[in-house]
Amino acid sequence: MTSSADPAGQPVALVIQRRIADDGFAAFARWNGEVGEALKTWPGFLSREVVPPQPPAHVDWVTIVRFASPAAARAWLQSEVRAKLIAEIQRFFVGSEDVHILPDTGVQRDSAVSAVISFKVPAGLEDAFLIWQQRIQAAEAEFKGFLRHKIERPIRGLHDEWIIILSFDSDANLNAWLDSPLRQTLLKEGARFNAGMSVKRASYGFNFWFPTGKAQAPEQSAGLIWKSNLIVLLVLYPVVYLWGFFISRPLIDSHGVPVWLSLFVGNLVSTQLLGWWLVPAAFKALDWWVAPKAAISRQIAGYLLLAALYAASMGLYALLLAWHWGR
């Protein structure tokens, strides 16, 4: 079940898929920035790309981290640094992580979509599994939009599963095959291989996994962090000001509460409001702008909208101050 090739010195891609609860979106965005900072100094780290979900078809966040060798990737996976980072965000995970370490030869993105299907094939049944996969591939080829079916064998030191990368030209055509009665019949015929089967959807095509080019994937984390900070500021500013104007000043400060305690209470309340409700709601409302691959017109529209909202906030608070001092 293992390849005879020695992968010890070749670059690898650590591909992690995870689903994040809706109320954890903002926390996860900030957490990704922390992970990026930790990886910058990690031995063997090459690059990282974060692919956000595209619901309803693709609900997982996908992180692709490239390392110079399998040893560097495994060291990161097993490190205390990563364990501590995971502990910070794990409460927002829906289900468990899906982790693969695959040979990496560069990235060339395309507009197709994929299903990543992994199998734990029992020892001695490898040939039967390949024959069964040939039958499946022949059936897939008859379906509209089929592009490619790639089998990645287990490789010692990288991964123990057989991994199938299946690509179609659209979500609709991929769904037509995955939900088809013919596929269900073939799965029943290969039931002995399906005990450990896992199917994950991915909003990228075949070339992402097994590319022919050498282009480096663009780093998305800096742009995501920048936009995330702007969105947090959009809701932080009014919360801090309105709390101070309507609650802290008349109900707390005026009763002789020390400034240091008043400030702590205000920060405690505002961080809870932001983390649980306001920031997640703002991210949902602006997800069309946060997406790294958003069209330039959407990028401009998003920045203009934020500028207008910032100006409206400052204008409102200036009016409140003028009204207060004019009484």
C-alpha positions in Angstrom: 0.0 0.0 0.0 3.0 2.3 0.1 4.9 4.0 -2.7 8.5 3.1 -3.2 9.4 6.8 -3.7 11.2 8.5 -0.8 9.3 11.7 0.0 11.7 12.8 2.7 13.2 15.8 0.9 10.3 16.9 -1.3 8.0 19.9 -0.6 4.6 19.0 0.8 1.2 20.7 1.1 -0.6 20.4 4.5 -4.3 20.7 3.6 -6.6 21.2 6.5 -10.4 21.5 6.2 -12.5 22.5 9.1 -16.0 23.9 9.6 -16.5 26.9 11.9 -19.6 27.9 13.7 -21.3 31.1 12.5 -20.6 32.9 15.8 -16.9 32.0 15.5 -16.2 33.7 12.2 -14.6 36.9 13.6 -12.6 35.0 16.2 -11.4 32.6 13.5 -10.3 35.4 11.2 -8.3 37.0 14.0 -6.9 33.5 15.0 -5.7 32.9 11.4 -3.6 36.0 11.8 -1.9 34.6 14.9 -1.3 31.3 13.0 0.3 33.2 10.2 2.7 35.0 12.5 3.7 31.7 14.2 4.4 30.1 10.9 6.6 32.9 9.6 9.5 31.7 11.8 8.7 27.9 11.6 11.6 25.9 10.2 10.7 24.7 6.7 7.7 26.9 6.2 7.2 28.1 2.6 3.8 29.7 2.2 0.2 29.6 3.4 -3.2 30.2 1.7 -6.6 30.4 3.5 -9.6 29.6 1.3 -12.9 30.8 2.9 -16.1 28.8 2.6 -18.5 29.5 -0.3 -21.9 28.3 1.1 -24.2 26.6 0.5 -22.1 24.0 -1.4 -18.8 24.6 0.3 -19.1 25.2 4.1 -15.5 24.4 5.2 -12.6 26.7 5.6 -9.5 25.3 3.9 -6.0 26.1 4.9 -3.1 25.1 2.7 0.3 25.3 4.3 3.4 24.4 2.3 6.6 23.1 3.9 10.0 22.2 2.5 9.7 18.6 3.7 7.3 16.1 5.3 9.3 16.3 8.5 8.7 20.1 8.8 5.0 19.6 8.2 4.7 16.8 10.8 6.7 18.9 13.3 4.2 21.7 12.9 1.2 19.4 13.3 2.6 17.8 16.4 4.0 21.0 18.0 3.0 22.6 21.3 2.7 25.9 19.5 0.0 24.6 17.2 -1.7 22.7 20.1 -2.0 26.0 22.0 -3.4 27.8 19.0 -6.0 25.1 18.4 -7.0 25.2 22.0 -7.8 28.9 21.6 -10.3 28.4 18.7 -11.5 24.8 19.1 -14.8 25.7 20.8 -15.9 27.1 17.4 -15.1 23.9 15.5 -18.1 22.0 14.1 -16.8 18.5 14.0 -13.2 17.6 13.6 -10.4 18.7 11.4 -9.7 16.9 8.1 -5.9 16.8 7.5 -3.9 15.6 4.5 -0.3 15.9 3.7 0.3 15.7 0.0 3.2 16.1 -2.3 3.4 19.7 -3.5 4.7 20.9 -6.9 3.2 24.4 -6.9 -0.3 25.7 -7.4 -2.3 26.6 -10.5 -5.9 27.5 -9.5 -8.8 26.9 -11.9 -12.5 27.5 -11.8 -13.6 23.9 -11.4 -14.8 22.3 -8.2 -13.6 19.1 -6.5 -14.6 16.3 -4.2 -11.8 14.9 -2.0 -12.6 11.3 -1.2 -10.4 9.3 1.1 -10.4 5.5 1.7 -8.7 3.2 4.2 -8.3 0.2 2.0 -7.8 -3.1 3.8 -4.4 -4.8 3.3 -4.4 -7.2 0.3 -7.4 -5.5 -1.4 -5.4 -2.8 -3.3 -5.8 -4.4 -6.7 -9.5 -5.0 -6.2 -9.9 -1.4 -5.1 -8.2 -0.1 -8.3 -10.4 -2.2 -10.5 -13.5 -0.8 -8.6 -12.2 2.7 -9.1 -11.8 2.1 -12.8 -15.5 1.2 -13.0 -16.4 4.4 -11.1 -14.2 6.5 -13.3 -15.8 5.1 -16.5 -19.3 5.9 -15.0 -18.2 9.5 -14.0 -17.0 10.1 -17.6 -20.5 9.7 -18.8 -21.8 12.6 -16.7 -22.0 16.2 -17.8 -19.1 18.4 -16.7 -16.7 15.6 -15.7 -13.1 16.7 -15.9 -10.7 14.4 -14.1 -10.4 11.6 -11.6 -7.0 11.3 -9.9 -5.9 8.5 -7.5 -3.3 9.4 -5.0 -1.8 6.3 -3.5 -0.7 6.1 0.2 2.9 7.3 0.6 5.0 6.3 3.6 5.6 9.3 5.8 2.9 11.4 4.2 -0.5 9.8 4.4 -2.0 6.3 4.9 -5.2 6.8 3.0 -6.0 6.3 -0.7 -7.1 9.8 -1.8 -9.4 10.4 -4.8 -9.6 13.9 -6.3 -12.7 14.2 -8.5 -13.3 17.4 -10.5 -16.3 18.7 -12.4 -16.8 22.0 -14.1 -19.6 23.2 -11.7 -21.2 22.5 -8.4 -24.4 21.4 -10.1 -22.7 18.8 -12.2 -20.6 17.5 -9.3 -23.8 17.2 -7.2 -25.6 15.3 -10.1 -22.9 12.6 -10.0 -22.5 12.5 -6.2 -26.3 12.1 -5.7 -26.9 9.8 -8.7 -28.5 6.4 -8.3 -25.6 4.9 -10.4 -23.0 6.1 -7.9 -25.0 4.7 -5.0 -25.1 1.4 -6.7 -21.4 1.4 -7.3 -20.8 2.3 -3.6 -22.8 -0.6 -2.5 -20.7 -2.9 -4.7 -17.6 -1.6 -3.1 -18.9 -1.6 0.4 -15.8 -3.4 1.7 -13.8 -0.2 0.9 -16.2 2.3 2.4 -15.9 1.7 6.1 -13.4 4.6 6.5 -14.6 6.7 3.5 -14.6 10.5 3.9 -16.0 12.9 1.3 -15.1 16.6 1.4 -16.2 19.3 -0.9 -13.7 21.9 -2.2 -14.3 25.1 -4.2 -11.3 24.6 -6.4 -10.4 22.3 -9.2 -8.1 19.5 -10.0 -5.1 21.7 -10.8 -5.1 22.9 -7.2 -4.2 19.5 -6.0 -2.0 18.1 -8.8 -0.8 21.2 -10.8 1.5 21.3 -13.7 2.7 24.9 -13.2 5.0 26.3 -10.6 3.2 29.5 -9.7 3.1 30.2 -6.0 -0.2 30.6 -4.3 -1.0 34.2 -3.3 -0.8 34.9 0.4 -4.3 35.8 1.6 -3.8 36.3 5.3 -2.6 40.0 5.1 -5.6 41.1 3.1 -8.0 39.2 5.3 -6.5 40.6 8.5 -6.7 44.2 7.1 -10.3 43.9 6.2 -11.1 42.1 9.4 -9.6 45.0 11.4 -11.6 47.5 9.4 -14.9 45.6 10.1 -14.0 45.3 13.8 -13.4 49.1 13.9 -16.7 49.7 12.3 -18.6 48.1 15.2 -16.1 48.9 17.9 -16.2 52.7 17.5 -20.0 53.1 18.0 -20.1 50.5 20.9 -17.4 52.3 22.8 -18.8 55.8 22.2 -22.5 54.9 22.9 -21.6 53.0 26.0 -19.6 55.9 27.3 -22.3 58.5 26.4 -25.5 56.8 27.5 -24.3 54.4 30.3 -20.8 54.9 31.7 -20.9 58.7 32.1 -24.4 59.1 33.6 -24.8 55.7 35.5 -21.2 54.8 36.5 -18.8 57.7 36.4 -21.2 60.1 38.0 -21.5 57.8 41.0 -17.8 58.1 41.9 -16.7 54.8 40.4 -12.9 54.9 39.8 -11.8 55.4 36.2 -9.8 52.2 36.1 -12.9 50.2 37.2 -15.3 52.0 34.9 -12.9 51.4 32.0 -12.6 47.7 32.8 -16.4 47.3 32.9 -16.8 49.1 29.6 -14.2 46.9 27.9 -15.8 43.8 29.4 -19.2 44.6 28.1 -18.0 45.8 24.7 -15.8 42.8 24.0 -18.7 40.4 24.8 -21.0 42.4 22.5 -18.5 42.4 19.7 -17.3 38.8 20.0 -20.7 37.1 20.3 -23.1 39.2 18.2 -21.9 42.4 16.5 -18.7 41.4 14.7 -20.1 38.1 13.4 -23.2 39.9 12.1 -21.0 42.5 10.4 -18.9 39.8 8.8 -22.0 38.1 7.5 -23.3 41.3 6.1 -19.9 42.1 4.4 -18.9 38.6 3.3 -19.2 39.6 -0.3 -16.4 42.1 0.3 -14.2 40.0 2.6 -13.8 37.2 0.0 -10.2 37.3 -1.3 -11.3 36.8 -4.9 -14.0 39.4 -4.9 -14.2 41.4 -8.2 -12.5 44.9 -8.2 -15.9 46.6 -8.4 -16.9 44.8 -5.2 -13.6 45.7 -3.5 -14.1 49.4 -4.3 -17.8 49.3 -3.3 -16.9 47.7 0.1 -14.3 50.4 0.9 -16.7 53.2 -0.1 -19.4 51.7 2.0 -17.1 51.4 5.1 -16.0 55.0 4.5 -19.6 56.2 4.4 -20.5 54.3 7.6 -17.4 55.7 9.3 -18.4 59.2 8.3 -22.0 58.6 9.4 -20.8 57.3 12.8 -18.6 60.3 13.4 -21.3 62.7 12.3 -23.8 61.2 14.7 -21.5 61.4 17.6 -20.5 64.9 16.8 -24.3 65.8 16.9 -24.7 64.0 20.2 -21.8 66.0 21.7 -23.2 69.2 20.4 -26.6 68.4 21.9 -25.1 67.4 25.2 -23.0 70.6 25.6 -25.8 72.8 24.3 -28.3 71.8 27.0 
